[in-house]
Amino acid sequence: MKNNENEAFLGSFFAGFIIALIPIYTFWFGTLQNPFDYTLSMIGNRFDRMNEFIIWGTISGLLLFLYIINLFREAAFQDKRARRMLVYSTIFLVLTVITPAVEEINRVTHRLHAVFGALFGIFLSASLYFFIRYLRTVDEDVFGRSMIYLNIVILGSVSLFIVFGNNGIFELFFFLALSFFLWLLKRWIYQL
């Protein structure tokens, strides 16, 4: 193999590893307790698994960041605003997992935890939206499919939150569906 082919193979292998690790790790952690009864943060805060929760959130945030930055690079996407939003989303995920979330102990940190979690989702979704909007200039079909999948991730998570309440189902759906969407997006970009 040539040097560029080796780099491409290693990059694809690394990207595949990243995008597989996020849902596997999330599913494992999210099912340590019944996800219909407990969110990921409840598992971390109420079942003496705070360190595991912090490690899960930090690793997942960094892996998402690396994977999405790699997508930006592969598509020659240079928007600084989208990159900043991606950085902010990673910071907010880490802030979410390090902020205690037991309302009975401290209502302020519980609310901060919820705000940080929402800001993580908003900034990540906005970053991906700007990227997908850029893809419209490259390929209209990829743009259309990407918008559908991004909406499935966002609206599916919100719908599950509304239907089932504040439990782990909407969080598991978000991370699993997002990982699948990002895997598809990488394939679509590779085919351009």
C-alpha positions as a Python dict, from the first residue, in 0.01 Angstrom:
ca = {
    (1, 'M'): (0, 0, 0),
    (2, 'K'): (106, 354, -62),
    (3, 'N'): (153, 594, 226),
    (4, 'N'): (-173, 783, 155),
    (5, 'E'): (-363, 455, 133),
    (6, 'N'): (-217, 347, 468),
    (7, 'E'): (-320, 677, 624),
    (8, 'A'): (-670, 648, 475),
    (9, 'F'): (-705, 292, 605),
    (10, 'L'): (-585, 388, 953),
    (11, 'G'): (-812, 692, 953),
    (12, 'S'): (-1112, 481, 852),
    (13, 'F'): (-1027, 217, 1112),
    (14, 'F'): (-989, 481, 1384),
    (15, 'A'): (-1313, 653, 1281),
    (16, 'G'): (-1497, 320, 1281),
    (17, 'F'): (-1359, 240, 1625),
    (18, 'I'): (-1468, 579, 1758),
    (19, 'I'): (-1819, 564, 1619),
    (20, 'A'): (-1867, 208, 1745),
    (21, 'L'): (-1728, 281, 2092),
    (22, 'I'): (-1968, 568, 2166),
    (23, 'P'): (-2296, 370, 2138),
    (24, 'I'): (-2147, 55, 2294),
    (25, 'Y'): (-2013, 244, 2595),
    (26, 'T'): (-2335, 450, 2623),
    (27, 'F'): (-2557, 142, 2602),
    (28, 'W'): (-2347, -39, 2862),
    (29, 'F'): (-2357, 250, 3108),
    (30, 'G'): (-2721, 338, 3036),
    (31, 'T'): (-2839, -15, 3107),
    (32, 'L'): (-2658, -64, 3439),
    (33, 'Q'): (-3001, 27, 3577),
    (34, 'N'): (-3340, 20, 3408),
    (35, 'P'): (-3332, 307, 3150),
    (36, 'F'): (-3711, 343, 3183),
    (37, 'D'): (-3655, 447, 3544),
    (38, 'Y'): (-3316, 622, 3546),
    (39, 'T'): (-3124, 869, 3330),
    (40, 'L'): (-2752, 830, 3278),
    (41, 'S'): (-2689, 1101, 3537),
    (42, 'M'): (-2917, 931, 3789),
    (43, 'I'): (-2717, 612, 3745),
    (44, 'G'): (-2398, 810, 3799),
    (45, 'N'): (-2522, 1015, 4092),
    (46, 'R'): (-2748, 775, 4284),
    (47, 'F'): (-2576, 441, 4244),
    (48, 'D'): (-2221, 530, 4343),
    (49, 'R'): (-2104, 535, 3982),
    (50, 'M'): (-2003, 901, 3959),
    (51, 'N'): (-1649, 828, 3841),
    (52, 'E'): (-1779, 595, 3568),
    (53, 'F'): (-2032, 861, 3466),
    (54, 'I'): (-1763, 1129, 3441),
    (55, 'I'): (-1538, 895, 3243),
    (56, 'W'): (-1825, 798, 3010),
    (57, 'G'): (-1922, 1161, 2942),
    (58, 'T'): (-1566, 1284, 2896),
    (59, 'I'): (-1467, 1000, 2664),
    (60, 'S'): (-1792, 1023, 2465),
    (61, 'G'): (-1758, 1400, 2430),
    (62, 'L'): (-1397, 1381, 2314),
    (63, 'L'): (-1469, 1096, 2072),
    (64, 'L'): (-1765, 1283, 1923),
    (65, 'F'): (-1547, 1591, 1888),
    (66, 'L'): (-1268, 1398, 1711),
    (67, 'Y'): (-1509, 1217, 1481),
    (68, 'I'): (-1700, 1529, 1379),
    (69, 'I'): (-1384, 1738, 1333),
    (70, 'N'): (-1260, 1461, 1105),
    (71, 'L'): (-1585, 1484, 906),
    (72, 'F'): (-1536, 1859, 874),
    (73, 'R'): (-1182, 1803, 748),
    (74, 'E'): (-1283, 1535, 497),
    (75, 'A'): (-1551, 1762, 353),
    (76, 'A'): (-1320, 2068, 352),
    (77, 'F'): (-1562, 2247, 586),
    (78, 'Q'): (-1388, 2549, 742),
    (79, 'D'): (-1671, 2730, 924),
    (80, 'K'): (-1523, 2866, 1249),
    (81, 'R'): (-1866, 2916, 1404),
    (82, 'A'): (-1952, 2546, 1363),
    (83, 'R'): (-1615, 2445, 1505),
    (84, 'R'): (-1662, 2673, 1806),
    (85, 'M'): (-2007, 2527, 1865),
    (86, 'L'): (-1859, 2178, 1851),
    (87, 'V'): (-1599, 2278, 2111),
    (88, 'Y'): (-1872, 2431, 2329),
    (89, 'S'): (-2083, 2115, 2301),
    (90, 'T'): (-1790, 1907, 2423),
    (91, 'I'): (-1730, 2145, 2714),
    (92, 'F'): (-2099, 2136, 2807),
    (93, 'L'): (-2107, 1756, 2804),
    (94, 'V'): (-1808, 1746, 3038),
    (95, 'L'): (-1970, 2013, 3260),
    (96, 'T'): (-2289, 1805, 3261),
    (97, 'V'): (-2119, 1493, 3390),
    (98, 'I'): (-1906, 1668, 3654),
    (99, 'T'): (-2201, 1866, 3797),
    (100, 'P'): (-2391, 1669, 4064),
    (101, 'A'): (-2752, 1610, 3965),
    (102, 'V'): (-2936, 1494, 4278),
    (103, 'E'): (-3213, 1749, 4335),
    (104, 'E'): (-3273, 1641, 4695),
    (105, 'I'): (-2911, 1728, 4783),
    (106, 'N'): (-2861, 2049, 4585),
    (107, 'R'): (-3125, 2206, 4362),
    (108, 'V'): (-2883, 2457, 4212),
    (109, 'T'): (-2639, 2197, 4080),
    (110, 'H'): (-2933, 1984, 3968),
    (111, 'R'): (-3061, 2273, 3756),
    (112, 'L'): (-2712, 2356, 3630),
    (113, 'H'): (-2671, 1993, 3529),
    (114, 'A'): (-2995, 2013, 3327),
    (115, 'V'): (-2892, 2343, 3164),
    (116, 'F'): (-2547, 2208, 3072),
    (117, 'G'): (-2706, 1893, 2925),
    (118, 'A'): (-2948, 2097, 2715),
    (119, 'L'): (-2668, 2328, 2597),
    (120, 'F'): (-2462, 2023, 2495),
    (121, 'G'): (-2745, 1905, 2270),
    (122, 'I'): (-2819, 2250, 2130),
    (123, 'F'): (-2458, 2335, 2043),
    (124, 'L'): (-2389, 1991, 1896),
    (125, 'S'): (-2705, 2004, 1686),
    (126, 'A'): (-2628, 2359, 1569),
    (127, 'S'): (-2274, 2263, 1470),
    (128, 'L'): (-2405, 1967, 1270),
    (129, 'Y'): (-2676, 2185, 1115),
    (130, 'F'): (-2418, 2433, 981),
    (131, 'F'): (-2214, 2144, 847),
    (132, 'I'): (-2515, 1987, 677),
    (133, 'R'): (-2613, 2323, 532),
    (134, 'Y'): (-2262, 2346, 385),
    (135, 'L'): (-2308, 2000, 231),
    (136, 'R'): (-2595, 2144, 28),
    (137, 'T'): (-2335, 2330, -180),
    (138, 'V'): (-2153, 2001, -240),
    (139, 'D'): (-2437, 1754, -298),
    (140, 'E'): (-2810, 1824, -268),
    (141, 'D'): (-2894, 1457, -208),
    (142, 'V'): (-2649, 1422, 83),
    (143, 'F'): (-2790, 1745, 227),
    (144, 'G'): (-3147, 1612, 210),
    (145, 'R'): (-3066, 1275, 366),
    (146, 'S'): (-2855, 1441, 636),
    (147, 'M'): (-3131, 1684, 732),
    (148, 'I'): (-3376, 1397, 763),
    (149, 'Y'): (-3143, 1202, 990),
    (150, 'L'): (-3051, 1504, 1203),
    (151, 'N'): (-3422, 1573, 1252),
    (152, 'I'): (-3481, 1208, 1346),
    (153, 'V'): (-3208, 1234, 1611),
    (154, 'I'): (-3337, 1562, 1755),
    (155, 'L'): (-3713, 1513, 1724),
    (156, 'G'): (-3690, 1147, 1822),
    (157, 'S'): (-3507, 1237, 2142),
    (158, 'V'): (-3746, 1520, 2226),
    (159, 'S'): (-4048, 1299, 2150),
    (160, 'L'): (-3918, 1021, 2373),
    (161, 'F'): (-3856, 1277, 2649),
    (162, 'I'): (-4215, 1401, 2616),
    (163, 'V'): (-4367, 1052, 2602),
    (164, 'F'): (-4157, 874, 2866),
    (165, 'G'): (-4042, 1166, 3078),
    (166, 'N'): (-3697, 1226, 3220),
    (167, 'N'): (-3545, 880, 3195),
    (168, 'G'): (-3261, 711, 3009),
    (169, 'I'): (-3460, 618, 2699),
    (170, 'F'): (-3431, 958, 2530),
    (171, 'E'): (-3060, 976, 2616),
    (172, 'L'): (-2988, 628, 2482),
    (173, 'F'): (-3184, 708, 2166),
    (174, 'F'): (-2993, 1034, 2120),
    (175, 'F'): (-2646, 880, 2144),
    (176, 'L'): (-2729, 562, 1951),
    (177, 'A'): (-2914, 743, 1672),
    (178, 'L'): (-2649, 1017, 1656),
    (179, 'S'): (-2372, 759, 1623),
    (180, 'F'): (-2556, 579, 1344),
    (181, 'F'): (-2622, 909, 1166),
    (182, 'L'): (-2257, 1016, 1192),
    (183, 'W'): (-2147, 676, 1057),
    (184, 'L'): (-2383, 720, 760),
    (185, 'L'): (-2267, 1077, 708),
    (186, 'K'): (-1905, 965, 687),
    (187, 'R'): (-1999, 706, 424),
    (188, 'W'): (-2190, 965, 222),
    (189, 'I'): (-1901, 1213, 237),
    (190, 'Y'): (-1656, 942, 135),
    (191, 'Q'): (-1868, 874, -176),
    (192, 'L'): (-1864, 1238, -288),
}
